[in-house]
Each structure stands twice: as structure tokens, then as C-alpha cells.
Amino acid sequence: MKKRLQEDIDECIRISKSYEDFLRLIREKGYTISGEKIGDSRTKYIKFTAPGQEQPVRGSFRNFGTGYTKEEIKDRIENPEKWQNIEQSAKEQTKADTSKQKPRIKIPVMK
């Protein structure tokens, strides 16, 4: 469910002209949004609820990594070049980390 939400957020960010445009587009995809007002001290995180889903998912680093808080979404729309560089660096870091991992060894199960 989170992967689909992340893909939908990314798609809406790519085609949005403003933060308000993003909110409209993500709602058109069927999501209910709460906590979307930037600068609202009562709500720290934007939350997305997919159709048929009971619990909302926070737009937070913990759930998606960098770029999914309401402030970061707004910044990604307004400064796409900056975020392209950040995304590219993250992909390169992930690739480097993966190549450093030791191969997994399958341990036979004793019966």
C-alpha cells in the first residue's frame, strides 16, 4: 500500500505546478488528505488515506525517506532540479551500499 502511495505522490509532484495543484491531483486519485496546511502548528505531518483504507499514512521520513513531508513536497514542486540531484545521489548511495553487502549463505535446516 505504501509503495503505491509513494508512486502516486511522486507522479503528482512531477506534473504539479504548485502545492495546491498537487493537493488537487492527489485527491483526484481518490486519497483523503489531512494535515496539509503548511505552517499549521497543530499538525506536524501530512497524512494520506487511500480509498478503502482505515488508517492514514504519514508523509514522513520514517515511511518514505527524504522528500515526503508537506514542506519537502512543496519544495520538490518549486525546485525540481535540486531534488533531482538529491534523488540521484540517494540512488547511487543505495547501489554502493548494496554492492558492499556480503552474499547471503543458505543454512540447511536440521530435521
N, CA, C and O atoms as a GROMACS GRO file, in nm:
protein
  444
    1MET      N    1   0.083  -0.119   0.000
    1MET     CA    2   0.000   0.000   0.000
    1MET      C    3   0.088   0.126   0.000
    1MET      O    4   0.059   0.221  -0.072
    2LYS      N    5   0.194   0.126   0.082
    2LYS     CA    6   0.281   0.244   0.088
    2LYS      C    7   0.354   0.269  -0.043
    2LYS      O    8   0.373   0.383  -0.085
    3LYS      N    9   0.395   0.160  -0.107
    3LYS     CA   10   0.467   0.175  -0.234
    3LYS      C   11   0.379   0.242  -0.338
    3LYS      O   12   0.424   0.330  -0.411
    4ARG      N   13   0.252   0.201  -0.345
    4ARG     CA   14   0.158   0.261  -0.440
    4ARG      C   15   0.137   0.408  -0.407
    4ARG      O   16   0.134   0.493  -0.497
    5LEU      N   17   0.122   0.439  -0.278
    5LEU     CA   18   0.105   0.579  -0.236
    5LEU      C   19   0.227   0.661  -0.275
    5LEU      O   20   0.214   0.772  -0.326
    6GLN      N   21   0.346   0.607  -0.251
    6GLN     CA   22   0.469   0.678  -0.285
    6GLN      C   23   0.476   0.705  -0.435
    6GLN      O   24   0.514   0.814  -0.477
    7GLU      N   25   0.439   0.607  -0.516
    7GLU     CA   26   0.438   0.625  -0.661
    7GLU      C   27   0.337   0.732  -0.702
    7GLU      O   28   0.366   0.814  -0.790
    8ASP      N   29   0.219   0.732  -0.639
    8ASP     CA   30   0.117   0.832  -0.671
    8ASP      C   31   0.163   0.972  -0.630
    8ASP      O   32   0.140   1.069  -0.703
    9ILE      N   33   0.226   0.984  -0.513
    9ILE     CA   34   0.278   1.113  -0.468
    9ILE      C   35   0.383   1.163  -0.568
    9ILE      O   36   0.379   1.279  -0.610
   10ASP      N   37   0.477   1.076  -0.605
   10ASP     CA   38   0.582   1.115  -0.699
   10ASP      C   39   0.524   1.160  -0.833
   10ASP      O   40   0.568   1.260  -0.889
   11GLU      N   41   0.425   1.087  -0.883
   11GLU     CA   42   0.363   1.123  -1.010
   11GLU      C   43   0.295   1.260  -1.001
   11GLU      O   44   0.310   1.343  -1.090
   12CYS      N   45   0.221   1.283  -0.893
   12CYS     CA   46   0.152   1.411  -0.876
   12CYS      C   47   0.250   1.526  -0.860
   12CYS      O   48   0.226   1.636  -0.909
   13ILE      N   49   0.361   1.502  -0.793
   13ILE     CA   50   0.464   1.605  -0.778
   13ILE      C   51   0.522   1.641  -0.915
   13ILE      O   52   0.540   1.758  -0.946
   14ARG      N   53   0.551   1.539  -0.996
   14ARG     CA   54   0.610   1.563  -1.129
   14ARG      C   55   0.522   1.651  -1.217
   14ARG      O   56   0.574   1.733  -1.292
   15ILE      N   57   0.391   1.635  -1.210
   15ILE     CA   58   0.304   1.710  -1.301
   15ILE      C   59   0.240   1.834  -1.238
   15ILE      O   60   0.168   1.907  -1.306
   16SER      N   61   0.267   1.857  -1.110
   16SER     CA   62   0.207   1.973  -1.041
   16SER      C   63   0.284   2.101  -1.070
   16SER      O   64   0.406   2.100  -1.088
   17LYS      N   65   0.210   2.210  -1.074
   17LYS     CA   66   0.268   2.343  -1.092
   17LYS      C   67   0.282   2.415  -0.957
   17LYS      O   68   0.358   2.511  -0.945
   18SER      N   69   0.207   2.368  -0.856
   18SER     CA   70   0.211   2.429  -0.723
   18SER      C   71   0.169   2.325  -0.620
   18SER      O   72   0.120   2.217  -0.654
   19TYR      N   73   0.189   2.358  -0.492
   19TYR     CA   74   0.149   2.269  -0.383
   19TYR      C   75  -0.002   2.246  -0.385
   19TYR      O   76  -0.049   2.135  -0.362
   20GLU      N   77  -0.077   2.352  -0.413
   20GLU     CA   78  -0.223   2.341  -0.420
   20GLU      C   79  -0.265   2.250  -0.535
   20GLU      O   80  -0.360   2.173  -0.523
   21ASP      N   81  -0.194   2.259  -0.646
   21ASP     CA   82  -0.219   2.173  -0.761
   21ASP      C   83  -0.193   2.027  -0.723
   21ASP      O   84  -0.269   1.938  -0.761
   22PHE      N   85  -0.084   2.003  -0.649
   22PHE     CA   86  -0.053   1.868  -0.600
   22PHE      C   87  -0.167   1.813  -0.516
   22PHE      O   88  -0.210   1.699  -0.535
   23LEU      N   89  -0.217   1.895  -0.422
   23LEU     CA   90  -0.326   1.850  -0.335
   23LEU      C   91  -0.450   1.812  -0.417
   23LEU      O   92  -0.516   1.712  -0.389
   24ARG      N   93  -0.480   1.892  -0.518
   24ARG     CA   94  -0.596   1.864  -0.604
   24ARG      C   95  -0.575   1.732  -0.679
   24ARG      O   96  -0.666   1.649  -0.685
   25LEU      N   97  -0.455   1.713  -0.735
   25LEU     CA   98  -0.428   1.592  -0.813
   25LEU      C   99  -0.431   1.465  -0.728
   25LEU      O  100  -0.485   1.363  -0.770
   26ILE      N  101  -0.374   1.471  -0.609
   26ILE     CA  102  -0.371   1.352  -0.523
   26ILE      C  103  -0.512   1.318  -0.475
   26ILE      O  104  -0.547   1.201  -0.459
   27ARG      N  105  -0.594   1.422  -0.453
   27ARG     CA  106  -0.735   1.397  -0.417
   27ARG      C  107  -0.811   1.336  -0.534
   27ARG      O  108  -0.897   1.250  -0.514
   28GLU      N  109  -0.780   1.379  -0.656
   28GLU     CA  110  -0.845   1.322  -0.775
   28GLU      C  111  -0.814   1.173  -0.789
   28GLU      O  112  -0.891   1.099  -0.849
   29LYS      N  113  -0.701   1.130  -0.734
   29LYS     CA  114  -0.666   0.987  -0.736
   29LYS      C  115  -0.743   0.910  -0.630
   29LYS      O  116  -0.731   0.788  -0.620
   30GLY      N  117  -0.822   0.980  -0.549
   30GLY     CA  118  -0.907   0.914  -0.450
   30GLY      C  119  -0.858   0.920  -0.307
   30GLY      O  120  -0.922   0.866  -0.217
   31TYR      N  121  -0.744   0.984  -0.284
   31TYR     CA  122  -0.690   0.992  -0.148
   31TYR      C  123  -0.761   1.101  -0.068
   31TYR      O  124  -0.797   1.206  -0.121
   32THR      N  125  -0.780   1.074   0.061
   32THR     CA  126  -0.825   1.175   0.155
   32THR      C  127  -0.699   1.228   0.223
   32THR      O  128  -0.610   1.150   0.259
   33ILE      N  129  -0.691   1.359   0.239
   33ILE     CA  130  -0.570   1.420   0.295
   33ILE      C  131  -0.607   1.499   0.420
   33ILE      O  132  -0.710   1.565   0.425
   34SER      N  133  -0.521   1.490   0.522
   34SER     CA  134  -0.536   1.575   0.640
   34SER      C  135  -0.399   1.629   0.678
   34SER      O  136  -0.296   1.571   0.641
   35GLY      N  137  -0.398   1.739   0.751
   35GLY     CA  138  -0.272   1.799   0.793
   35GLY      C  139  -0.192   1.862   0.682
   35GLY      O  140  -0.070   1.872   0.690
   36GLU      N  141  -0.261   1.904   0.575
   36GLU     CA  142  -0.190   1.953   0.456
   36GLU      C  143  -0.148   2.099   0.463
   36GLU      O  144  -0.068   2.144   0.381
   37LYS      N  145  -0.199   2.175   0.560
   37LYS     CA  146  -0.166   2.317   0.567
   37LYS      C  147  -0.024   2.337   0.618
   37LYS      O  148   0.012   2.289   0.726
   38ILE      N  149   0.055   2.408   0.540
   38ILE     CA  150   0.193   2.437   0.579
   38ILE      C  151   0.191   2.549   0.682
   38ILE      O  152   0.121   2.649   0.664
   39GLY      N  153   0.267   2.532   0.788
   39GLY     CA  154   0.272   2.632   0.894
   39GLY      C  155   0.168   2.611   1.002
   39GLY      O  156   0.163   2.688   1.098
   40ASP      N  157   0.086   2.508   0.990
   40ASP     CA  158  -0.015   2.477   1.091
   40ASP      C  159   0.054   2.404   1.205
   40ASP      O  160   0.097   2.290   1.189
   41SER      N  161   0.064   2.469   1.320
   41SER     CA  162   0.136   2.411   1.433
   41SER      C  163   0.061   2.294   1.496
   41SER      O  164   0.120   2.218   1.574
   42ARG      N  165  -0.067   2.278   1.464
   42ARG     CA  166  -0.144   2.168   1.522
   42ARG      C  167  -0.116   2.035   1.453
   42ARG      O  168  -0.133   1.929   1.514
   43THR      N  169  -0.073   2.039   1.329
   43THR     CA  170  -0.046   1.915   1.256
   43THR      C  171   0.094   1.917   1.198
   43THR      O  172   0.127   2.000   1.113
   44LYS      N  173   0.177   1.826   1.246
   44LYS     CA  174   0.316   1.821   1.201
   44LYS      C  175   0.328   1.752   1.064
   44LYS      O  176   0.409   1.794   0.981
   45TYR      N  177   0.249   1.648   1.041
   45TYR     CA  178   0.263   1.567   0.920
   45TYR      C  179   0.139   1.575   0.831
   45TYR      O  180   0.027   1.586   0.881
   46ILE      N  181   0.160   1.570   0.701
   46ILE     CA  182   0.051   1.548   0.608
   46ILE      C  183   0.020   1.398   0.613
   46ILE      O  184   0.110   1.316   0.624
   47LYS      N  185  -0.109   1.364   0.606
   47LYS     CA  186  -0.149   1.224   0.612
   47LYS      C  187  -0.237   1.191   0.493
   47LYS      O  188  -0.324   1.269   0.454
   48PHE      N  189  -0.213   1.075   0.435
   48PHE     CA  190  -0.285   1.028   0.317
   48PHE      C  191  -0.362   0.902   0.353
   48PHE      O  192  -0.308   0.810   0.413
   49THR      N  193  -0.490   0.899   0.315
   49THR     CA  194  -0.572   0.779   0.334
   49THR      C  195  -0.624   0.736   0.197
   49THR      O  196  -0.696   0.811   0.131
   50ALA      N  197  -0.588   0.615   0.156
   50ALA     CA  198  -0.633   0.562   0.027
   50ALA      C  199  -0.778   0.516   0.038
   50ALA      O  200  -0.826   0.486   0.147
   51PRO      N  201  -0.848   0.510  -0.075
   51PRO     CA  202  -0.985   0.460  -0.072
   51PRO      C  203  -0.991   0.319  -0.012
   51PRO      O  204  -0.913   0.231  -0.052
   52GLY      N  205  -1.082   0.297   0.082
   52GLY     CA  206  -1.096   0.167   0.146
   52GLY      C  207  -0.997   0.141   0.258
   52GLY      O  208  -1.001   0.036   0.321
   53GLN      N  209  -0.909   0.234   0.283
   53GLN     CA  210  -0.807   0.220   0.388
   53GLN      C  211  -0.857   0.292   0.513
   53GLN      O  212  -0.910   0.403   0.503
   54GLU      N  213  -0.841   0.231   0.630
   54GLU     CA  214  -0.889   0.293   0.753
   54GLU      C  215  -0.786   0.386   0.815
   54GLU      O  216  -0.820   0.497   0.858
   55GLN      N  217  -0.662   0.342   0.821
   55GLN     CA  218  -0.557   0.420   0.885
   55GLN      C  219  -0.483   0.506   0.784
   55GLN      O  220  -0.445   0.457   0.677
   56PRO      N  221  -0.463   0.634   0.815
   56PRO     CA  222  -0.384   0.718   0.724
   56PRO      C  223  -0.235   0.685   0.733
   56PRO      O  224  -0.189   0.627   0.831
   57VAL      N  225  -0.162   0.723   0.630
   57VAL     CA  226  -0.017   0.704   0.626
   57VAL      C  227   0.047   0.842   0.628
   57VAL      O  228   0.012   0.929   0.548
   58ARG      N  229   0.140   0.862   0.721
   58ARG     CA  230   0.209   0.991   0.731
   58ARG      C  231   0.307   1.010   0.616
   58ARG      O  232   0.373   0.917   0.572
   59GLY      N  233   0.314   1.134   0.570
   59GLY     CA  234   0.420   1.171   0.477
   59GLY      C  235   0.543   1.205   0.558
   59GLY      O  236   0.566   1.322   0.590
   60SER      N  237   0.621   1.105   0.592
   60SER     CA  238   0.735   1.126   0.682
   60SER      C  239   0.858   1.051   0.631
   60SER      O  240   0.848   0.962   0.547
   61PHE      N  241   0.974   1.090   0.684
   61PHE     CA  242   1.099   1.023   0.650
   61PHE      C  243   1.091   0.875   0.687
   61PHE      O  244   1.139   0.789   0.613
   62ARG      N  245   1.032   0.847   0.801
   62ARG     CA  246   1.022   0.710   0.850
   62ARG      C  247   0.947   0.619   0.752
   62ARG      O  248   0.985   0.503   0.733
   63ASN      N  249   0.842   0.671   0.690
   63ASN     CA  250   0.763   0.591   0.597
   63ASN      C  251   0.820   0.586   0.455
   63ASN      O  252   0.811   0.483   0.389
   64PHE      N  253   0.878   0.697   0.408
   64PHE     CA  254   0.916   0.706   0.267
   64PHE      C  255   1.059   0.752   0.241
   64PHE      O  256   1.107   0.740   0.129
   65GLY      N  257   1.127   0.803   0.341
   65GLY     CA  258   1.258   0.862   0.318
   65GLY      C  259   1.244   1.011   0.294
   65GLY      O  260   1.140   1.070   0.322
   66THR      N  261   1.348   1.072   0.242
   66THR     CA  262   1.351   1.216   0.219
   66THR      C  263   1.255   1.257   0.108
   66THR      O  264   1.244   1.189   0.006
   67GLY      N  265   1.186   1.369   0.129
   67GLY     CA  266   1.106   1.429   0.023
   67GLY      C  267   0.956   1.412   0.034
   67GLY      O  268   0.885   1.439  -0.063
   68TYR      N  269   0.904   1.369   0.149
   68TYR     CA  270   0.762   1.340   0.158
   68TYR      C  271   0.689   1.412   0.272
   68TYR      O  272   0.571   1.384   0.296
   69THR      N  273   0.755   1.503   0.342
   69THR     CA  274   0.682   1.588   0.436
   69THR      C  275   0.612   1.696   0.354
   69THR      O  276   0.645   1.716   0.237
   70LYS      N  277   0.517   1.766   0.413
   70LYS     CA  278   0.445   1.868   0.335
   70LYS      C  279   0.540   1.978   0.287
   70LYS      O  280   0.525   2.027   0.175
   71GLU      N  281   0.636   2.016   0.369
   71GLU     CA  282   0.732   2.118   0.329
   71GLU      C  283   0.822   2.068   0.215
   71GLU      O  284   0.852   2.142   0.121
   72GLU      N  285   0.864   1.941   0.225
   72GLU     CA  286   0.950   1.884   0.121
   72GLU      C  287   0.874   1.864  -0.010
   72GLU      O  288   0.931   1.882  -0.118
   73ILE      N  289   0.747   1.826  -0.002
   73ILE     CA  290   0.666   1.811  -0.124
   73ILE      C  291   0.658   1.946  -0.194
   73ILE      O  292   0.676   1.954  -0.316
   74LYS      N  293   0.629   2.050  -0.118
   74LYS     CA  294   0.621   2.186  -0.175
   74LYS      C  295   0.755   2.224  -0.239
   74LYS      O  296   0.758   2.278  -0.350
   75ASP      N  297   0.864   2.196  -0.170
   75ASP     CA  298   0.997   2.229  -0.221
   75ASP      C  299   1.030   2.147  -0.346
   75ASP      O  300   1.093   2.199  -0.438
   76ARG      N  301   0.989   2.021  -0.351
   76ARG     CA  302   1.013   1.938  -0.470
   76ARG      C  303   0.942   1.994  -0.592
   76ARG      O  304   0.993   1.985  -0.704
   77ILE      N  305   0.824   2.052  -0.571
   77ILE     CA  306   0.749   2.111  -0.682
   77ILE      C  307   0.815   2.241  -0.728
   77ILE      O  308   0.827   2.266  -0.847
   78GLU      N  309   0.858   2.323  -0.632
   78GLU     CA  310   0.915   2.454  -0.663
   78GLU      C  311   1.060   2.447  -0.709
   78GLU      O  312   1.105   2.536  -0.781
   79ASN      N  313   1.134   2.344  -0.669
   79ASN     CA  314   1.277   2.332  -0.702
   79ASN      C  315   1.310   2.191  -0.753
   79ASN      O  316   1.387   2.120  -0.688
   80PRO      N  317   1.254   2.150  -0.866
   80PRO     CA  318   1.273   2.012  -0.913
   80PRO      C  319   1.419   1.976  -0.942
   80PRO      O  320   1.459   1.861  -0.924
   81GLU      N  321   1.499   2.074  -0.988
   81GLU     CA  322   1.639   2.044  -1.020
   81GLU      C  323   1.716   2.003  -0.895
   81GLU      O  324   1.794   1.908  -0.897
   82LYS      N  325   1.693   2.074  -0.786
   82LYS     CA  326   1.759   2.044  -0.659
   82LYS      C  327   1.726   1.901  -0.615
   82LYS      O  328   1.814   1.827  -0.571
   83TRP      N  329   1.600   1.863  -0.628
   83TRP     CA  330   1.557   1.730  -0.582
   83TRP      C  331   1.601   1.620  -0.677
   83TRP      O  332   1.619   1.506  -0.634
   84GLN      N  333   1.617   1.651  -0.804
   84GLN     CA  334   1.670   1.550  -0.898
   84GLN      C  335   1.809   1.509  -0.854
   84GLN      O  336   1.843   1.390  -0.856
   85ASN      N  337   1.890   1.606  -0.814
   85ASN     CA  338   2.026   1.577  -0.768
   85ASN      C  339   2.024   1.495  -0.640
   85ASN      O  340   2.104   1.403  -0.625
   86ILE      N  341   1.933   1.527  -0.549
   86ILE     CA  342   1.922   1.454  -0.423
   86ILE      C  343   1.880   1.310  -0.451
   86ILE      O  344   1.936   1.216  -0.394
   87GLU      N  345   1.780   1.291  -0.539
   87GLU     CA  346   1.732   1.157  -0.573
   87GLU      C  347   1.842   1.076  -0.640
   87GLU      O  348   1.858   0.957  -0.612
   88GLN      N  349   1.919   1.138  -0.729
   88GLN     CA  350   2.028   1.069  -0.798
   88GLN      C  351   2.135   1.026  -0.698
   88GLN      O  352   2.186   0.914  -0.706
   89SER      N  353   2.169   1.113  -0.604
   89SER     CA  354   2.269   1.079  -0.501
   89SER      C  355   2.221   0.964  -0.415
   89SER      O  356   2.299   0.875  -0.380
   90ALA      N  357   2.093   0.964  -0.380
   90ALA     CA  358   2.037   0.857  -0.298
   90ALA      C  359   2.042   0.724  -0.372
   90ALA      O  360   2.073   0.621  -0.312
   91LYS      N  361   2.011   0.724  -0.502
   91LYS     CA  362   2.016   0.602  -0.582
   91LYS      C  363   2.158   0.549  -0.589
   91LYS      O  364   2.181   0.428  -0.577
   92GLU      N  365   2.254   0.639  -0.610
   92GLU     CA  366   2.394   0.598  -0.618
   92GLU      C  367   2.442   0.541  -0.485
   92GLU      O  368   2.516   0.443  -0.482
   93GLN      N  369   2.400   0.602  -0.375
   93GLN     CA  370   2.438   0.554  -0.242
   93GLN      C  371   2.379   0.416  -0.216
   93GLN      O  372   2.447   0.328  -0.163
   94THR      N  373   2.254   0.396  -0.254
   94THR     CA  374   2.189   0.266  -0.237
   94THR      C  375   2.261   0.160  -0.318
   94THR      O  376   2.282   0.049  -0.269
   95LYS      N  377   2.298   0.193  -0.441
   95LYS     CA  378   2.370   0.099  -0.527
   95LYS      C  379   2.505   0.064  -0.465
   95LYS      O  380   2.545  -0.053  -0.467
   96ALA      N  381   2.576   0.162  -0.410
   96ALA     CA  382   2.706   0.139  -0.348
   96ALA      C  383   2.691   0.053  -0.222
   96ALA      O  384   2.771  -0.038  -0.199
   97ASP      N  385   2.589   0.081  -0.142
   97ASP     CA  386   2.566   0.003  -0.020
   97ASP      C  387   2.534  -0.142  -0.054
   97ASP      O  388   2.579  -0.234   0.016
   98THR      N  389   2.457  -0.164  -0.158
   98THR     CA  390   2.418  -0.298  -0.198
   98THR      C  391   2.538  -0.378  -0.245
   98THR      O  392   2.548  -0.497  -0.216
   99SER      N  393   2.630  -0.314  -0.316
   99SER     CA  394   2.746  -0.386  -0.367
   99SER      C  395   2.844  -0.422  -0.256
   99SER      O  396   2.926  -0.512  -0.274
  100LYS      N  397   2.838  -0.355  -0.142
  100LYS     CA  398   2.927  -0.383  -0.030
  100LYS      C  399   2.876  -0.496   0.059
  100LYS      O  400   2.951  -0.548   0.142
  101GLN      N  401   2.751  -0.534   0.044
  101GLN     CA  402   2.693  -0.636   0.130
  101GLN      C  403   2.756  -0.772   0.102
  101GLN      O  404   2.790  -0.805  -0.012
  102LYS      N  405   2.770  -0.849   0.209
  102LYS     CA  406   2.822  -0.984   0.194
  102LYS      C  407   2.713  -1.072   0.135
  102LYS      O  408   2.595  -1.052   0.164
  103PRO      N  409   2.752  -1.169   0.053
  103PRO     CA  410   2.650  -1.259  -0.002
  103PRO      C  411   2.586  -1.342   0.109
  103PRO      O  412   2.653  -1.380   0.205
  104ARG      N  413   2.459  -1.367   0.095
  104ARG     CA  414   2.389  -1.447   0.196
  104ARG      C  415   2.419  -1.595   0.173
  104ARG      O  416   2.428  -1.643   0.060
  105ILE      N  417   2.433  -1.665   0.283
  105ILE     CA  418   2.459  -1.808   0.278
  105ILE      C  419   2.334  -1.878   0.329
  105ILE      O  420   2.281  -1.844   0.434
  106LYS      N  421   2.288  -1.976   0.254
  106LYS     CA  422   2.170  -2.051   0.294
  106LYS      C  423   2.214  -2.160   0.391
  106LYS      O  424   2.301  -2.241   0.359
  107ILE      N  425   2.155  -2.160   0.508
  107ILE     CA  426   2.189  -2.259   0.610
  107ILE      C  427   2.084  -2.370   0.605
  107ILE      O  428   1.965  -2.344   0.615
  108PRO      N  429   2.129  -2.494   0.589
  108PRO     CA  430   2.032  -2.604   0.583
  108PRO      C  431   1.962  -2.623   0.717
  108PRO      O  432   2.023  -2.605   0.823
  109VAL      N  433   1.836  -2.660   0.711
  109VAL     CA  434   1.757  -2.683   0.832
  109VAL      C  435   1.775  -2.828   0.874
  109VAL      O  436   1.758  -2.919   0.793
  110MET      N  437   1.808  -2.848   1.001
  110MET     CA  438   1.826  -2.984   1.054
  110MET      C  439   1.690  -3.039   1.093
  110MET      O  440   1.611  -2.970   1.157
  111LYS      N  441   1.663  -3.163   1.055
  111LYS     CA  442   1.535  -3.227   1.090
  111LYS      C  443   1.554  -3.332   1.194
  111LYS      O  444   1.457  -3.397   1.235
   0.00000   0.00000   0.00000
